[in-house]
Amino acid sequence: MRTRPALATLAALTLALALTAGCGPRDAGNGTDRGSDGTTPSADATPAADGEDAAGRGTPIRAYFLREAGSETGRQERVAPVRRHTRSTGVAAAAVEALLAGPNEAEATAGFVSAVPSGVRLRGVNVRNGIAIVDLSDEFAAGAGSAGMRGRVAQLVYTLTQFGSVDGVELRIEGERVTELGAEGLLLQEPQTREDWEGLTPIVLVEEPAFGDTLDSPLRVTGTANTFEAEFRLEVTADGRTLADRQVMATSGSGTRGTFVSTLRFDASEAGTYKLTAWYASAKDGSRVEVFDLTGAGTAD
C-alpha cells in the first residue's frame, strides 16, 4: 500500500512512471546539468540496515537485459537495467542470479528480453582486485551465434560492473577459464569491461531510475552518454504538456562515453500519463533523436 503522495511507479507495456497524486504542485525544472561520477554500491560489502530501500525490500541492485533503444539509424537492442532487491550479503551473486532468472512478466511486456539462455546456474562469483570472477554452468555457452553470445556477455558485464568494486569480469564455465566463447569464437582473453561493450550500450544509458523503481519529484536521473559534444536533453511530459525540460552535459562525448547526473522537478499533483524522454539534436540536420523513454499512467490514492 502506498502512503507517500506524488509517487511514480515504473510499470509495464513500456517502461512506466506511475505517478500518484496527493500533494501540492512542484516547480518544473529548466536549466543545464553537468556530468558527475556518482557512487555505486560495493560488490563486497555486507549491506547494512540503512541499505534497505524506503519500502523495506532490501538492498536495491540492478540486472541488465536487452531492450530497443533509439539512434539516428533506428531502434536497436541495447543493454538496459531493471530493479531488483536483495537481503543477501553477497550482492554480486544476487545480481547475477537476477540476471539468470530473466525478465519478469511486466518487464517482458515492456520490451525487455535476455540473450542468456534458461537453465544457466551460478556456480560462484568472487571479486578480486577489481575483477569479478564468475563461474557459470555450461548452458551459458550453448545455442547461439555471435550476436547472441555478445548479448549475453554484455548483460553479464553490465550487471556485475554496476558495483564500484568491479572494473572487469572474468568468465569461467564449469570451473574452466573461458578465453573463447561459442562456435564463432568470441574472444574473451582479457577481463571484460564496459568499454569493451560500447557497441551494445545505448547512446544515453539511464541507470537510475531503473524499471521497477518507485519515484518522486524531484526526479534524480543518472547514467552515461556518448552524444555529440556531450550534450542531450531530459524532459518530463504529461498529456502533451512539458512539465520539465533540462539540458544535460555529460563529462565527455563525441566518441567518448561520459557520466551524468541530472535532477528534474515537476508538478505530479494530478493523476495522468507521464513520460521521461532523453533526446538530442542530430549533428547531421538538427532533427530531434529520441534515444530513451519511460512512460506510465498515474493513479490517485
TAURJO-V539926 format. One record per helix or strand. SS is the DSSP state (hx for helix, st for strand). FROM is the first residue (numbers start at 0). LEN is the number of residues. If there is no record, write none. Layout:
# TAURJO-V539926
SS|FROM|LEN / SS|FROM|LEN
This chain:
# TAURJO-V539926
st|6|3 / st|17|2 / st|20|1 / st|29|5 / hx|48|3 / st|51|1 / st|58|13 / st|73|13 / hx|90|11 / hx|104|5 / st|112|1 / st|121|7 / st|130|6 / hx|137|4 / hx|145|15 / st|167|6 / st|175|2 / st|179|2 / st|185|2 / st|191|1 / hx|193|7 / st|203|5 / st|210|1 / st|213|3 / st|218|7 / hx|227|3 / st|230|8 / st|240|9 / st|257|7 / st|272|9 / st|287|10 / st|299|1
